[in-house]
Amino acid sequence: MNWIIREAREEDREAFVSLSLELARFNRSNHDPRCTFDDFGEVLRIQEREALETFEARGENRKILLAELEGRIVGYALGKVIEAEEAADNGGGESGFWINLF
């Protein structure tokens, strides 16, 4: 198997959004049916908008890494730097984190 991990490029927008929506569908399929009373179509529209905003916001303080397997994008990780609150127990300032999403 030929794996590649790389930063997202402009031409990856559609693949990133598609993976984000696939993750939302997967998450929904694992929810208890009693917890799915909302309009899932609207949820997907919001997820799509937020995925596009996240993709457009990538840069110095936000990175999207893509996983390719045999030339096909199969997953992503999102990392960003956030400004901690002044009263944070770590003393405030910048901190970063990675969220492995898919």
PEHUCOR-V436842 format. One line per field, one symbol per residue. phi: phi as a letter, one per 40 degrees, with the letter a starting at -180 (. if undefined). psi: psi as a letter, one per 40 degrees, with the letter a starting at -180 (. if undefined). burial: # if it has 24 or more other C-alpha atoms within 12 Angstrom, else .. A space follows every 50 residues. Layout:
phi: ???
psi: ???
burial: ???
This chain:
phi: .bcbbaccbdccdcccccccccccccdccbccdcbbccccccdcccdccc ccccccccicbabbbbbbbfgbcbaabbbacbcccdccccgggcababbc ba
psi: igihhiiiideeddddddddddddddddeeihdeefeigddddddddddd ddddddeiadehihhihhhfehheiiihiihihiideieeeaaiiiihhh d.
burial: ......##...##.#######.##...................#..##.. ##.##......######.....########.................... ##
